Amino acid sequence: MEPIQQPLPDLKSLKWTGKKIPQSSQISIDPTKFKQLLGLVYGDSAIALRLLDQQQKLHPGKTSCWYLEKTIQDVKRDRHC
């Protein structure tokens, strides 16, 4: 099944901060990997950010890159990609 092609939101406005990290110290995420995650969730940034927050709660203390890669792997696994 082909993902629905939707325009991606401006990545500069989608800085993932995580709930446990103060707003003043935002986590920079890899835009390429974040675009990949957005493609997997059909461009829905709310879903992508919610999945990243969920990973942070399940596995505290990891890097932002780790959360992003884990989320991408889990979505692919769940979709049998």
N, CA, C and O atoms as a CHARMM CRD file, in Angstrom:
* protein
*
  324
    1    1 MET  N      0.83600  -1.17600   0.00000 PROA 1      0.00000
    2    1 MET  CA     0.00000   0.00000   0.00000 PROA 1      0.00000
    3    1 MET  C      0.88300   1.24100   0.00000 PROA 1      0.00000
    4    1 MET  O      1.76800   1.37500   0.84400 PROA 1      0.00000
    5    2 GLU  N      0.65000   2.12700  -0.92000 PROA 2      0.00000
    6    2 GLU  CA     1.41800   3.36000  -1.04300 PROA 2      0.00000
    7    2 GLU  C      0.94900   4.37500  -0.00900 PROA 2      0.00000
    8    2 GLU  O     -0.25500   4.53500   0.19200 PROA 2      0.00000
    9    3 PRO  N      1.89100   5.07500   0.66100 PROA 3      0.00000
   10    3 PRO  CA     1.46100   6.13000   1.58600 PROA 3      0.00000
   11    3 PRO  C      0.81600   7.28100   0.82300 PROA 3      0.00000
   12    3 PRO  O      1.17800   7.57100  -0.31800 PROA 3      0.00000
   13    4 ILE  N     -0.12400   7.91600   1.46100 PROA 4      0.00000
   14    4 ILE  CA    -0.80600   9.06100   0.86200 PROA 4      0.00000
   15    4 ILE  C      0.17900  10.22000   0.80600 PROA 4      0.00000
   16    4 ILE  O      0.81500  10.54500   1.80800 PROA 4      0.00000
   17    5 GLN  N      0.30700  10.83700  -0.34400 PROA 5      0.00000
   18    5 GLN  CA     1.24100  11.93600  -0.50600 PROA 5      0.00000
   19    5 GLN  C      0.56600  13.23200  -0.07700 PROA 5      0.00000
   20    5 GLN  O     -0.36900  13.70500  -0.72300 PROA 5      0.00000
   21    6 GLN  N      1.05600  13.79800   1.02200 PROA 6      0.00000
   22    6 GLN  CA     0.57000  15.08200   1.49600 PROA 6      0.00000
   23    6 GLN  C      1.76900  15.99500   1.65700 PROA 6      0.00000
   24    6 GLN  O      2.87700  15.52300   1.90700 PROA 6      0.00000
   25    7 PRO  N      1.56300  17.29900   1.51500 PROA 7      0.00000
   26    7 PRO  CA     2.68500  18.19900   1.73100 PROA 7      0.00000
   27    7 PRO  C      3.15500  18.11300   3.18500 PROA 7      0.00000
   28    7 PRO  O      2.34300  18.06400   4.10900 PROA 7      0.00000
   29    8 LEU  N      4.46800  18.09400   3.37200 PROA 8      0.00000
   30    8 LEU  CA     5.01400  18.02500   4.71800 PROA 8      0.00000
   31    8 LEU  C      4.98700  19.40600   5.36000 PROA 8      0.00000
   32    8 LEU  O      5.22200  20.40900   4.68600 PROA 8      0.00000
   33    9 PRO  N      4.70000  19.46400   6.66400 PROA 9      0.00000
   34    9 PRO  CA     4.72500  20.76100   7.33400 PROA 9      0.00000
   35    9 PRO  C      6.15700  21.27800   7.43400 PROA 9      0.00000
   36    9 PRO  O      7.11400  20.52400   7.26200 PROA 9      0.00000
   37   10 ASP  N      6.28700  22.55300   7.70900 PROA 10     0.00000
   38   10 ASP  CA     7.59200  23.17200   7.86400 PROA 10     0.00000
   39   10 ASP  C      8.30300  22.53500   9.05700 PROA 10     0.00000
   40   10 ASP  O      7.82600  22.63000  10.18800 PROA 10     0.00000
   41   11 LEU  N      9.44400  21.88600   8.80800 PROA 11     0.00000
   42   11 LEU  CA    10.14900  21.18000   9.87900 PROA 11     0.00000
   43   11 LEU  C     10.67600  22.11600  10.95300 PROA 11     0.00000
   44   11 LEU  O     10.84600  21.69800  12.09900 PROA 11     0.00000
   45   12 LYS  N     10.93500  23.36000  10.61500 PROA 12     0.00000
   46   12 LYS  CA    11.43700  24.30400  11.61300 PROA 12     0.00000
   47   12 LYS  C     10.40400  24.53600  12.70700 PROA 12     0.00000
   48   12 LYS  O     10.76400  24.84100  13.84400 PROA 12     0.00000
   49   13 SER  N      9.14000  24.39700  12.37900 PROA 13     0.00000
   50   13 SER  CA     8.09100  24.60400  13.37600 PROA 13     0.00000
   51   13 SER  C      7.80800  23.34000  14.17400 PROA 13     0.00000
   52   13 SER  O      7.00900  23.37300  15.11000 PROA 13     0.00000
   53   14 LEU  N      8.44600  22.22600  13.82500 PROA 14     0.00000
   54   14 LEU  CA     8.17500  20.95600  14.48900 PROA 14     0.00000
   55   14 LEU  C      9.35100  20.48100  15.32900 PROA 14     0.00000
   56   14 LEU  O      9.77100  19.33100  15.20500 PROA 14     0.00000
   57   15 LYS  N      9.87600  21.32900  16.16200 PROA 15     0.00000
   58   15 LYS  CA    10.94400  20.91400  17.06000 PROA 15     0.00000
   59   15 LYS  C     10.34100  20.05100  18.14800 PROA 15     0.00000
   60   15 LYS  O      9.47100  20.50300  18.89200 PROA 15     0.00000
   61   16 TRP  N     10.79300  18.82400  18.24600 PROA 16     0.00000
   62   16 TRP  CA    10.30100  17.93100  19.27700 PROA 16     0.00000
   63   16 TRP  C     11.01200  18.26200  20.56800 PROA 16     0.00000
   64   16 TRP  O     12.24000  18.20200  20.63300 PROA 16     0.00000
   65   17 THR  N     10.26500  18.60900  21.59100 PROA 17     0.00000
   66   17 THR  CA    10.87600  18.99700  22.85000 PROA 17     0.00000
   67   17 THR  C     10.73900  17.91300  23.90100 PROA 17     0.00000
   68   17 THR  O     11.53700  17.87600  24.83700 PROA 17     0.00000
   69   18 GLY  N      9.77800  17.04800  23.78700 PROA 18     0.00000
   70   18 GLY  CA     9.56400  16.04500  24.81600 PROA 18     0.00000
   71   18 GLY  C      8.98600  16.71000  26.05500 PROA 18     0.00000
   72   18 GLY  O      9.27700  17.87600  26.32100 PROA 18     0.00000
   73   19 LYS  N      8.18500  15.99900  26.80400 PROA 19     0.00000
   74   19 LYS  CA     7.51500  16.61400  27.94000 PROA 19     0.00000
   75   19 LYS  C      8.43700  16.80400  29.14000 PROA 19     0.00000
   76   19 LYS  O      8.17600  17.67500  29.96900 PROA 19     0.00000
   77   20 LYS  N      9.50300  16.02000  29.26000 PROA 20     0.00000
   78   20 LYS  CA    10.36400  16.09200  30.43100 PROA 20     0.00000
   79   20 LYS  C     11.50100  17.08200  30.27000 PROA 20     0.00000
   80   20 LYS  O     12.25700  17.31100  31.21300 PROA 20     0.00000
   81   21 ILE  N     11.63400  17.66900  29.09900 PROA 21     0.00000
   82   21 ILE  CA    12.74100  18.57400  28.82700 PROA 21     0.00000
   83   21 ILE  C     12.21800  19.99600  28.82200 PROA 21     0.00000
   84   21 ILE  O     11.22200  20.27600  28.15500 PROA 21     0.00000
   85   22 PRO  N     12.86300  20.90800  29.54800 PROA 22     0.00000
   86   22 PRO  CA    12.38100  22.29100  29.57100 PROA 22     0.00000
   87   22 PRO  C     12.31700  22.89100  28.17000 PROA 22     0.00000
   88   22 PRO  O     13.12600  22.55900  27.30400 PROA 22     0.00000
   89   23 GLN  N     11.35700  23.76700  27.96100 PROA 23     0.00000
   90   23 GLN  CA    11.14100  24.39700  26.65400 PROA 23     0.00000
   91   23 GLN  C     12.38200  25.14100  26.16900 PROA 23     0.00000
   92   23 GLN  O     12.60500  25.24400  24.96300 PROA 23     0.00000
   93   24 SER  N     13.18900  25.65900  27.09000 PROA 24     0.00000
   94   24 SER  CA    14.35100  26.45200  26.69400 PROA 24     0.00000
   95   24 SER  C     15.45200  25.60700  26.04800 PROA 24     0.00000
   96   24 SER  O     16.30300  26.14200  25.33700 PROA 24     0.00000
   97   25 SER  N     15.44200  24.30000  26.28600 PROA 25     0.00000
   98   25 SER  CA    16.48900  23.44500  25.69900 PROA 25     0.00000
   99   25 SER  C     15.85100  22.43500  24.75100 PROA 25     0.00000
  100   25 SER  O     15.70800  21.26000  25.09200 PROA 25     0.00000
  101   26 GLN  N     15.47100  22.89000  23.57300 PROA 26     0.00000
  102   26 GLN  CA    14.81800  22.02700  22.60500 PROA 26     0.00000
  103   26 GLN  C     15.79300  20.98800  22.06300 PROA 26     0.00000
  104   26 GLN  O     16.99400  21.23400  21.95100 PROA 26     0.00000
  105   27 ILE  N     15.25400  19.83700  21.73300 PROA 27     0.00000
  106   27 ILE  CA    16.04900  18.77800  21.11900 PROA 27     0.00000
  107   27 ILE  C     15.97800  18.96600  19.61400 PROA 27     0.00000
  108   27 ILE  O     14.89000  19.04400  19.04300 PROA 27     0.00000
  109   28 SER  N     17.11100  19.03800  18.98800 PROA 28     0.00000
  110   28 SER  CA    17.13000  19.09900  17.52700 PROA 28     0.00000
  111   28 SER  C     17.00600  17.68500  16.99300 PROA 28     0.00000
  112   28 SER  O     17.65100  16.76200  17.49200 PROA 28     0.00000
  113   29 ILE  N     16.18800  17.52400  15.99200 PROA 29     0.00000
  114   29 ILE  CA    16.02700  16.20100  15.40600 PROA 29     0.00000
  115   29 ILE  C     16.52200  16.23000  13.97800 PROA 29     0.00000
  116   29 ILE  O     16.55300  17.27500  13.32800 PROA 29     0.00000
  117   30 ASP  N     16.90400  15.06600  13.50700 PROA 30     0.00000
  118   30 ASP  CA    17.38800  14.92100  12.13900 PROA 30     0.00000
  119   30 ASP  C     16.21200  15.11500  11.18100 PROA 30     0.00000
  120   30 ASP  O     15.29800  14.29100  11.16400 PROA 30     0.00000
  121   31 PRO  N     16.21500  16.19100  10.38200 PROA 31     0.00000
  122   31 PRO  CA    15.07600  16.46600   9.50400 PROA 31     0.00000
  123   31 PRO  C     14.80000  15.34900   8.50500 PROA 31     0.00000
  124   31 PRO  O     13.64500  15.10000   8.16100 PROA 31     0.00000
  125   32 THR  N     15.83500  14.68400   8.04300 PROA 32     0.00000
  126   32 THR  CA    15.64200  13.59900   7.07400 PROA 32     0.00000
  127   32 THR  C     14.88900  12.44000   7.70900 PROA 32     0.00000
  128   32 THR  O     13.95500  11.89800   7.11800 PROA 32     0.00000
  129   33 LYS  N     15.29600  12.06600   8.90400 PROA 33     0.00000
  130   33 LYS  CA    14.62100  10.96000   9.58800 PROA 33     0.00000
  131   33 LYS  C     13.20900  11.35800  10.01300 PROA 33     0.00000
  132   33 LYS  O     12.29000  10.54000   9.97600 PROA 33     0.00000
  133   34 PHE  N     13.04300  12.62500  10.41800 PROA 34     0.00000
  134   34 PHE  CA    11.70500  13.06800  10.79900 PROA 34     0.00000
  135   34 PHE  C     10.78000  13.05600   9.58800 PROA 34     0.00000
  136   34 PHE  O      9.60800  12.70200   9.71300 PROA 34     0.00000
  137   35 LYS  N     11.28600  13.43700   8.41900 PROA 35     0.00000
  138   35 LYS  CA    10.48600  13.35500   7.18300 PROA 35     0.00000
  139   35 LYS  C     10.10300  11.90700   6.89800 PROA 35     0.00000
  140   35 LYS  O      8.99100  11.62400   6.45400 PROA 35     0.00000
  141   36 GLN  N     11.03700  10.99300   7.16000 PROA 36     0.00000
  142   36 GLN  CA    10.74800   9.56800   6.95400 PROA 36     0.00000
  143   36 GLN  C      9.61300   9.13200   7.87600 PROA 36     0.00000
  144   36 GLN  O      8.69000   8.44100   7.44300 PROA 36     0.00000
  145   37 LEU  N      9.67900   9.53600   9.14900 PROA 37     0.00000
  146   37 LEU  CA     8.61400   9.19900  10.09700 PROA 37     0.00000
  147   37 LEU  C      7.29900   9.83200   9.65900 PROA 37     0.00000
  148   37 LEU  O      6.25500   9.18000   9.70400 PROA 37     0.00000
  149   38 LEU  N      7.33400  11.08800   9.23800 PROA 38     0.00000
  150   38 LEU  CA     6.11000  11.73700   8.76600 PROA 38     0.00000
  151   38 LEU  C      5.50800  10.99700   7.57200 PROA 38     0.00000
  152   38 LEU  O      4.28800  10.86800   7.46500 PROA 38     0.00000
  153   39 GLY  N      6.36000  10.51900   6.68500 PROA 39     0.00000
  154   39 GLY  CA     5.86400   9.74100   5.54900 PROA 39     0.00000
  155   39 GLY  C      5.16000   8.47300   5.99700 PROA 39     0.00000
  156   39 GLY  O      4.15900   8.06400   5.40800 PROA 39     0.00000
  157   40 LEU  N      5.68600   7.85600   7.03700 PROA 40     0.00000
  158   40 LEU  CA     5.08800   6.61900   7.55100 PROA 40     0.00000
  159   40 LEU  C      3.74700   6.86100   8.23900 PROA 40     0.00000
  160   40 LEU  O      2.89900   5.97000   8.28800 PROA 40     0.00000
  161   41 VAL  N      3.55700   8.07300   8.77300 PROA 41     0.00000
  162   41 VAL  CA     2.28800   8.38800   9.44100 PROA 41     0.00000
  163   41 VAL  C      1.45100   9.33700   8.58000 PROA 41     0.00000
  164   41 VAL  O      0.62200  10.08800   9.09400 PROA 41     0.00000
  165   42 TYR  N      1.67800   9.29200   7.27000 PROA 42     0.00000
  166   42 TYR  CA     0.88500  10.02600   6.28600 PROA 42     0.00000
  167   42 TYR  C      0.90200  11.53800   6.51300 PROA 42     0.00000
  168   42 TYR  O     -0.09900  12.21500   6.28200 PROA 42     0.00000
  169   43 GLY  N      2.04200  12.06500   6.96700 PROA 43     0.00000
  170   43 GLY  CA     2.20100  13.50600   7.12800 PROA 43     0.00000
  171   43 GLY  C      1.56600  14.09200   8.36900 PROA 43     0.00000
  172   43 GLY  O      1.53000  15.31300   8.51800 PROA 43     0.00000
  173   44 ASP  N      1.06300  13.25600   9.26600 PROA 44     0.00000
  174   44 ASP  CA     0.39000  13.74500  10.47400 PROA 44     0.00000
  175   44 ASP  C      1.42100  13.98000  11.57500 PROA 44     0.00000
  176   44 ASP  O      1.85300  13.04100  12.24400 PROA 44     0.00000
  177   45 SER  N      1.81100  15.24600  11.75700 PROA 45     0.00000
  178   45 SER  CA     2.86100  15.56900  12.72700 PROA 45     0.00000
  179   45 SER  C      2.41400  15.29700  14.15800 PROA 45     0.00000
  180   45 SER  O      3.24500  14.97300  15.00600 PROA 45     0.00000
  181   46 ALA  N      1.12000  15.42200  14.44600 PROA 46     0.00000
  182   46 ALA  CA     0.62700  15.14400  15.80200 PROA 46     0.00000
  183   46 ALA  C      0.87400  13.68400  16.16900 PROA 46     0.00000
  184   46 ALA  O      1.28200  13.38300  17.29100 PROA 46     0.00000
  185   47 ILE  N      0.62800  12.78200  15.22800 PROA 47     0.00000
  186   47 ILE  CA     0.87700  11.36000  15.48000 PROA 47     0.00000
  187   47 ILE  C      2.36900  11.11500  15.66200 PROA 47     0.00000
  188   47 ILE  O      2.77800  10.40300  16.57900 PROA 47     0.00000
  189   48 ALA  N      3.17500  11.70100  14.79500 PROA 48     0.00000
  190   48 ALA  CA     4.63000  11.50900  14.88500 PROA 48     0.00000
  191   48 ALA  C      5.16000  11.97200  16.23500 PROA 48     0.00000
  192   48 ALA  O      5.94200  11.26700  16.87200 PROA 48     0.00000
  193   49 LEU  N      4.74100  13.14600  16.67000 PROA 49     0.00000
  194   49 LEU  CA     5.21700  13.67200  17.94700 PROA 49     0.00000
  195   49 LEU  C      4.69500  12.85500  19.12100 PROA 49     0.00000
  196   49 LEU  O      5.40700  12.66300  20.10700 PROA 49     0.00000
  197   50 ARG  N      3.46600  12.37500  19.02500 PROA 50     0.00000
  198   50 ARG  CA     2.91100  11.53300  20.08500 PROA 50     0.00000
  199   50 ARG  C      3.68400  10.21800  20.20500 PROA 50     0.00000
  200   50 ARG  O      3.95100   9.75000  21.31100 PROA 50     0.00000
  201   51 LEU  N      4.03800   9.62900  19.07000 PROA 51     0.00000
  202   51 LEU  CA     4.81800   8.39400  19.09300 PROA 51     0.00000
  203   51 LEU  C      6.20300   8.62200  19.69900 PROA 51     0.00000
  204   51 LEU  O      6.70400   7.77800  20.44200 PROA 51     0.00000
  205   52 LEU  N      6.81900   9.75900  19.38200 PROA 52     0.00000
  206   52 LEU  CA     8.12000  10.08600  19.96000 PROA 52     0.00000
  207   52 LEU  C      8.01100  10.28800  21.46800 PROA 52     0.00000
  208   52 LEU  O      8.87300   9.82900  22.21700 PROA 52     0.00000
  209   53 ASP  N      6.96200  10.96800  21.91800 PROA 53     0.00000
  210   53 ASP  CA     6.74800  11.15600  23.35600 PROA 53     0.00000
  211   53 ASP  C      6.54900   9.81700  24.05400 PROA 53     0.00000
  212   53 ASP  O      7.05200   9.60400  25.15700 PROA 53     0.00000
  213   54 GLN  N      5.81800   8.92000  23.41100 PROA 54     0.00000
  214   54 GLN  CA     5.57300   7.60300  23.98700 PROA 54     0.00000
  215   54 GLN  C      6.88500   6.83200  24.15000 PROA 54     0.00000
  216   54 GLN  O      7.09700   6.18100  25.17300 PROA 54     0.00000
  217   55 GLN  N      7.75400   6.90100  23.15900 PROA 55     0.00000
  218   55 GLN  CA     9.05200   6.23100  23.26600 PROA 55     0.00000
  219   55 GLN  C      9.88600   6.82100  24.39700 PROA 55     0.00000
  220   55 GLN  O     10.59400   6.09900  25.09900 PROA 55     0.00000
  221   56 GLN  N      9.79700   8.14200  24.56900 PROA 56     0.00000
  222   56 GLN  CA    10.56200   8.79000  25.63000 PROA 56     0.00000
  223   56 GLN  C     10.07800   8.31500  27.00400 PROA 56     0.00000
  224   56 GLN  O     10.87900   8.13500  27.92100 PROA 56     0.00000
  225   57 LYS  N      8.77600   8.11700  27.13800 PROA 57     0.00000
  226   57 LYS  CA     8.22800   7.62500  28.40600 PROA 57     0.00000
  227   57 LYS  C      8.61400   6.17200  28.65600 PROA 57     0.00000
  228   57 LYS  O      8.89400   5.78400  29.79000 PROA 57     0.00000
  229   58 LEU  N      8.62800   5.37000  27.59300 PROA 58     0.00000
  230   58 LEU  CA     8.96400   3.95600  27.73100 PROA 58     0.00000
  231   58 LEU  C     10.45100   3.71500  27.97300 PROA 58     0.00000
  232   58 LEU  O     10.82400   2.77200  28.67000 PROA 58     0.00000
  233   59 HSD  N     11.29200   4.56100  27.40300 PROA 59     0.00000
  234   59 HSD  CA    12.74300   4.38300  27.46300 PROA 59     0.00000
  235   59 HSD  C     13.41900   5.70000  27.84700 PROA 59     0.00000
  236   59 HSD  O     14.05700   6.32800  27.00200 PROA 59     0.00000
  237   60 PRO  N     13.29300   6.12500  29.09100 PROA 60     0.00000
  238   60 PRO  CA    13.88100   7.41600  29.48100 PROA 60     0.00000
  239   60 PRO  C     15.41100   7.40400  29.40000 PROA 60     0.00000
  240   60 PRO  O     16.05200   6.37200  29.59800 PROA 60     0.00000
  241   61 GLY  N     15.97000   8.56600  29.10900 PROA 61     0.00000
  242   61 GLY  CA    17.41800   8.72200  29.12000 PROA 61     0.00000
  243   61 GLY  C     18.12800   8.44000  27.81400 PROA 61     0.00000
  244   61 GLY  O     19.35500   8.52100  27.75900 PROA 61     0.00000
  245   62 LYS  N     17.40400   8.11500  26.77000 PROA 62     0.00000
  246   62 LYS  CA    18.02300   7.86000  25.46600 PROA 62     0.00000
  247   62 LYS  C     18.17500   9.17500  24.70300 PROA 62     0.00000
  248   62 LYS  O     17.64100  10.20600  25.11200 PROA 62     0.00000
  249   63 THR  N     18.90100   9.12800  23.60100 PROA 63     0.00000
  250   63 THR  CA    19.09000  10.32500  22.78000 PROA 63     0.00000
  251   63 THR  C     17.89100  10.53800  21.86700 PROA 63     0.00000
  252   63 THR  O     17.11800   9.61100  21.62100 PROA 63     0.00000
  253   64 SER  N     17.73600  11.75700  21.36600 PROA 64     0.00000
  254   64 SER  CA    16.62600  12.05500  20.46000 PROA 64     0.00000
  255   64 SER  C     16.74100  11.23000  19.18200 PROA 64     0.00000
  256   64 SER  O     15.72800  10.81700  18.61700 PROA 64     0.00000
  257   65 CYS  N     17.95400  10.99300  18.73000 PROA 65     0.00000
  258   65 CYS  CA    18.17200  10.17000  17.53300 PROA 65     0.00000
  259   65 CYS  C     17.68200   8.74200  17.78500 PROA 65     0.00000
  260   65 CYS  O     17.05700   8.13000  16.91900 PROA 65     0.00000
  261   66 TRP  N     17.96800   8.22500  18.96500 PROA 66     0.00000
  262   66 TRP  CA    17.53800   6.86900  19.31000 PROA 66     0.00000
  263   66 TRP  C     16.01900   6.77700  19.28000 PROA 66     0.00000
  264   66 TRP  O     15.46800   5.83300  18.71400 PROA 66     0.00000
  265   67 TYR  N     15.32600   7.75900  19.89200 PROA 67     0.00000
  266   67 TYR  CA    13.86000   7.73900  19.90500 PROA 67     0.00000
  267   67 TYR  C     13.29800   7.77300  18.48800 PROA 67     0.00000
  268   67 TYR  O     12.33800   7.06900  18.17400 PROA 67     0.00000
  269   68 LEU  N     13.89100   8.58000  17.65700 PROA 68     0.00000
  270   68 LEU  CA    13.41300   8.71800  16.28400 PROA 68     0.00000
  271   68 LEU  C     13.60000   7.41500  15.51000 PROA 68     0.00000
  272   68 LEU  O     12.67800   6.96300  14.83100 PROA 68     0.00000
  273   69 GLU  N     14.77100   6.81500  15.60600 PROA 69     0.00000
  274   69 GLU  CA    15.03000   5.55800  14.90100 PROA 69     0.00000
  275   69 GLU  C     14.14700   4.42900  15.43100 PROA 69     0.00000
  276   69 GLU  O     13.64600   3.61700  14.65300 PROA 69     0.00000
  277   70 LYS  N     13.95300   4.37500  16.75300 PROA 70     0.00000
  278   70 LYS  CA    13.11200   3.34300  17.36000 PROA 70     0.00000
  279   70 LYS  C     11.66400   3.49200  16.89300 PROA 70     0.00000
  280   70 LYS  O     10.99900   2.50200  16.58900 PROA 70     0.00000
  281   71 THR  N     11.18700   4.72000  16.83900 PROA 71     0.00000
  282   71 THR  CA     9.81600   4.96100  16.39900 PROA 71     0.00000
  283   71 THR  C      9.63000   4.54400  14.94700 PROA 71     0.00000
  284   71 THR  O      8.63000   3.91200  14.60600 PROA 71     0.00000
  285   72 ILE  N     10.58600   4.89100  14.09000 PROA 72     0.00000
  286   72 ILE  CA    10.51900   4.50200  12.68300 PROA 72     0.00000
  287   72 ILE  C     10.50700   2.97900  12.55800 PROA 72     0.00000
  288   72 ILE  O      9.70500   2.42400  11.80700 PROA 72     0.00000
  289   73 GLN  N     11.38600   2.30900  13.28400 PROA 73     0.00000
  290   73 GLN  CA    11.44600   0.84400  13.23800 PROA 73     0.00000
  291   73 GLN  C     10.13300   0.22500  13.70700 PROA 73     0.00000
  292   73 GLN  O      9.64600  -0.72900  13.10000 PROA 73     0.00000
  293   74 ASP  N      9.56100   0.75900  14.77900 PROA 74     0.00000
  294   74 ASP  CA     8.31800   0.20900  15.30800 PROA 74     0.00000
  295   74 ASP  C      7.14800   0.39000  14.34100 PROA 74     0.00000
  296   74 ASP  O      6.33400  -0.51800  14.17400 PROA 74     0.00000
  297   75 VAL  N      7.06400   1.55000  13.70800 PROA 75     0.00000
  298   75 VAL  CA     5.98600   1.77900  12.74500 PROA 75     0.00000
  299   75 VAL  C      6.13800   0.82700  11.55800 PROA 75     0.00000
  300   75 VAL  O      5.15900   0.23800  11.09900 PROA 75     0.00000
  301   76 LYS  N      7.35600   0.68100  11.06900 PROA 76     0.00000
  302   76 LYS  CA     7.60300  -0.24500   9.94700 PROA 76     0.00000
  303   76 LYS  C      7.26100  -1.67800  10.36000 PROA 76     0.00000
  304   76 LYS  O      6.63700  -2.41500   9.59700 PROA 76     0.00000
  305   77 ARG  N      7.66400  -2.06400  11.54900 PROA 77     0.00000
  306   77 ARG  CA     7.38200  -3.41600  12.02600 PROA 77     0.00000
  307   77 ARG  C      5.87700  -3.65100  12.11400 PROA 77     0.00000
  308   77 ARG  O      5.37400  -4.69300  11.69200 PROA 77     0.00000
  309   78 ASP  N      5.17100  -2.67600  12.66400 PROA 78     0.00000
  310   78 ASP  CA     3.72900  -2.82200  12.83500 PROA 78     0.00000
  311   78 ASP  C      2.98700  -2.86600  11.50500 PROA 78     0.00000
  312   78 ASP  O      1.90200  -3.44000  11.41100 PROA 78     0.00000
  313   79 ARG  N      3.57100  -2.26300  10.48500 PROA 79     0.00000
  314   79 ARG  CA     2.94000  -2.25600   9.16000 PROA 79     0.00000
  315   79 ARG  C      3.49300  -3.34700   8.25600 PROA 79     0.00000
  316   79 ARG  O      3.09900  -3.45900   7.09500 PROA 79     0.00000
  317   80 HSD  N      4.40400  -4.14900   8.78900 PROA 80     0.00000
  318   80 HSD  CA     5.01900  -5.23800   8.02900 PROA 80     0.00000
  319   80 HSD  C      5.74300  -4.72800   6.78800 PROA 80     0.00000
  320   80 HSD  O      5.67300  -5.33900   5.72200 PROA 80     0.00000
  321   81 CYS  N      6.44200  -3.59800   6.93800 PROA 81     0.00000
  322   81 CYS  CA     7.19000  -3.01400   5.81800 PROA 81     0.00000
  323   81 CYS  C      8.56600  -3.65300   5.68800 PROA 81     0.00000
  324   81 CYS  O      9.33500  -3.28700   4.80000 PROA 81     0.00000
